[in-house]
Amino acid sequence: MSRAKDFARLPGFRDFPPEEMALRSHIFRAWRRVSRRYGFLEYDAPPLEPLDLYVEKSGEEIVGQLYNFTDKGDREVSLRPEMTPSLARVLGERSRAMPKPIRWFSIPQLFRYERQQRGRLREHFQWNVDLLGSDAVEADAEILAVALDGLRELGLGQDEIRARVSDRRLLAALLASLGVPDGSLLATYAVVDKIEREPEERIRELLTEQVGLEPAAVEGIIQLFQAPDLDEVSRRFSEDEEVARHLDQMREFLQVMEELGLGEYVDFDLTIVRGLAYYTGIVFEVFDRAGEFRAICGGGRYDRLLELVGGESLPAVGFGMGDVVLTDLLQERGLAPDYRREVDHFIVVIGEDQSPLARRVARALRGKGRSVVYGIRGQSVRKQFSAAANEGAREVIILGPDEVKREQAVLRDMETGEETEVPLQALLEGDPKEG
């Protein structure tokens, strides 16, 4: 005889047995409710896309992080690592004919071949919400409001979460004012992104040796991030018109967040730069206030992405919120719903003669939208009641020979134990409460 093979789950991937599927569904329902509350429409796209779609957006270096291969049609393809390029491709074909702004959302499964660690796997589901066709500050605020309300819908309040907000245009203007050349901006952003994690001397070293900045620019950057609050930045750079213009936009953004009732969730924070080069304006990340987890969510303005994949020049802002960190956070905070097996009715038959009737009753009740399970043939009455308890049945319908002769059935409330007789005809019409 051949030995059964042991097929292990691939590293970085997950199974979803019913109790874990219940939590995933709970999260997805909250995301969908909030998206629709804000007027966003759901879309989807293929999980397999041309490899060039991601190379065009992120460069050749992205290939090392992808599940990519040559398919049987000799095409270079990849499992999608993110949704925004697919969104840009879909809209590139149709956005010119659509009324603006466009409000779309999706909950795709995404794949990246990278090192597994806490809060990051090789697959995850992600809530993507995008607003396209408006360059107004209100659009940026609307997107962050959706993200925050999605978390609030799951029970995470002001004491649990905060959004850290910056603006790539403002940061670029500040760095230019400090003497950073245009060609060194992206490299400087990469160092700024490390400021919270690296000691000051290491930051100096990176800015000097890796980016190649002059000592005066390095000192200016160090001083900027020692006191990066909005008022201090405004005081230090009040003579720079470009900085002043973007500071005014940030104040307007923060005022809109206040008007939306979410101002206390938002902190201005210049260290938020977002790693992706296509961001062009306001950017944000949402964290748990205790700082125990990776970012729950990140997003911002990306006004040129549709052009990169052949679409029209269309301003856009959006975010992505993964389910891995969020699931860990909800479980840690005791906000994951209790998992309970539950059905409306379990049908117990006293004898095999009642089994055909049980199936007819089940069909009638299911036809009216009720969940119904009945005992497997040959089970004793005791085992059927045990199965009813295991299934979480709210009510048990008992079909016994004497009652059936009188065209009645017994309905038992499993919580109270109370029993009542109901007409069989009512059950066969799909309503056990009638009669």
C-alpha positions, -999 to +999 in steps of 0.1 A: +000+000+000+012+035-008+019+058+021-003+089+023+016+121+014+019+150+038+013+182+019+024+210+041+010+245+036+034+268+018+054+293+039+037+326+043+002+314+033-028+308+054-057+284+057-091+297+068-111+271+088-146+283+097-136+301+129-109+321+111-131+326+081-157+341+104-132+369+115-122+375+079-158+379+068-165+402+098-136+425+086-147+424+050-183+432+059-172+463+079-150+474+050-179+471+025-204+489+048-181+519+052-171+520+015-208+521+005-216+546+032-191+570+014-205+562-020-177+539-033-185+512-058-168+477-057-147+464-085-122+436-092-096+426-117-077+394-126-052+381-100-028+374-128-015+404-148+013+412-173+046+415-155+053+448-173+024+464-155+044+463-122+078+469-138+064+501-154+052+514-121+080+503-097+111+494-118+129+462-125+138+457-089+102+448-081+106+415-100+125+399-071+095+404-048+069+388-072+054+354-079+062+358-117+066+332-144+063+326-182+028+312-190+020+286-216+014+313-241+050+325-236+038+356-218+056+371-188+030+373-160+028+378-123+004+372-095-007+407-084+014+422-056-009+453-053-041+465-068-034+501-079-017+492-112-047+470-121-070+499-112-050+522-134-051+496-163-089+492-160-096+529-159-071+536-186-095+519-210-126+538-198-120+567-175-124+594-202-161+586-206-168+584-169-182+612-147-157+625-121-148+620-094-146+582-096-151+564-063-141+527-064-130+501-039-119+465-040-108+437-016-082+417-036-059+389-025-023+400-031+009+380-033+045+390-027+075+367-025+093+382+005+105+372+039+077+362+063+076+382+095+050+394+120+023+414+102+037+405+068+030+373+049+034+362+013-003+366+007-029+388+022-062+405+015-063+442+012-090+469+013-082+493-016-101+526-018-094+552-045-109+585-055-099+597-089-106+629-108-102+655-081-071+673-069-089+691-041-077+687-005-112+675+004-105+643-017-074+635+003-094+641+035-123+619+023-099+590+016-083+592+051-118+595+066-129+562+049-098+545+063-104+557+099-141+550+098-133+515+085-113+509+117-138+526+139-165+503+125-144+474+139-143+489+173-109+507+172-114+542+186-094+573+192-074+557+221-064+528+198-054+543+165-039+574+149-031+586+114+003+602+108+001+626+078+027+644+057+030+658+022+056+648-004+054+683-020+059+700+014+088+678+022+104+683-012+100+721-008+116+719+027+145+698+015+151+721-015+151+751+009+178+732+029+200+727-002+190+692-013+193+689-051+163+675-071+183+645-081+189+635-045+153+638-033+143+602-035+175+590-018+169+616+009+133+604+014+147+569+019+169+581+048+141+603+063+120+571+064+146+556+088+148+586+112+127+569+139+146+536+137+182+548+134+204+569+157+212+604+147+248+596+138+237+569+115+213+593+098+242+618+093+263+591+079+237+580+054+229+616+043+266+624+038+280+592+024+250+575+007+231+605-005+262+628-009+247+659+007+268+689+018+273+694+056+250+724+058+221+704+042+227+675+065+226+698+096+195+714+083+177+681+079+187+669+114+174+702+129+142+700+109+133+666+123+142+675+158+112+699+159+090+689+129+056+702+142+036+724+119+040+757+138+078+753+142+082+744+105+061+775+096+082+797+118+116+785+104+106+786+068+082+815+067+102+833+040+100+804+015+069+809-007+068+772-019+070+759+017+043+784+028+020+773+000+021+736+009+018+744+046-014+762+038-027+731+020-018+709+050-036+733+073-067+731+050-065+693+050-063+692+088-093+716+090-114+694+068-105+664+090-117+684+120-150+692+102-154+655+095-151+648+132-118+630+129-093+657+137-082+641+170-072+609+151-047+629+129-011+640+136+012+660+113+044+640+109+071+648+083+088+614+088+059+597+068+072+596+033+058+563+020+082+541+002+066+541-033+080+567-057+047+574-074+032+594-045+029+630-054+012+648-025-004+642+009+006+608+023-004+590+055-001+559+075-023+546+103-008+529+134-020+516+167-013+542+193+007+518+215+031+513+187+031+475+190+023+467+153+034+476+119+013+502+100-023+491+097-029+512+066-010+535+042-019+557+012-018+591-004-020+611-036-006+596-068-015+619-096+005+604-125+000+567-122-028+564-148-005+581-174+022+555-167-001+527-179-015+546-209-045+563-194-054+600-191-038+624-168-061+621-138-055+631-102-059+603-078-057+595-041-062+562-023-051+537+004-045+501+010-053+483+043-041+448+048-060+422+068-029+406+085-019+434+109-055+443+114-065+408+124-036+406+149-046+440+164-083+431+167-074+398+184-049+415+207-075+441+218-103+416+223-123+430+194-126+398+173-162+385+174-169+353+193-172+324+169-204+303+172-218+277+150-254+286+144-284+273+125-321+283+127-335+247+129-324+211+134-350+184+125-350+153+147-369+123+135-381+097+160-382+069+134-369+064+099-405+066+086-403+104+092-371+110+072-388+118+039-411+143+057-380+158+074-364+164+040-396+181+027-398+203+057-361+212+054-366+222+017-396+244+026-378+262+054-346+267+033-368+281+006-379+308+030-342+317+038-338+297+070-308+275+078-318+239+084-299+207+093-314+173+099-299+141+113-280+116+093-299+083+087-295+058+115-287+082+143-304+077+176-327+104+190-301+112+216-273+116+190-296+138+169-302+161+199-264+161+205-258+170+169-284+198+172-265+213+201-232+210+182-247+228+153-259+257+175-295+252+165-319+278+179-349+255+176-354+217+171-383+204+151-393+170+164-411+147+140-426+118+159-451+091+147-479+101+170-476+139+163-473+133+125-505+112+126-522+143+141-505+164+114-485+182+141-448+186+150-430+196+182-409+228+182-383+230+211-366+262+219-330+251+227-323+280+250-353+277+272-363+241+266-399+252+260-419+230+236-449+239+215-468+220+189-471+235+154-491+223+124-471+203+098-488+223+071-472+255+085-438+238+083-443+226+048-452+262+038-419+274+053-432+291+084-430+272+117-447+301+136-479+299+117-509+280+130 
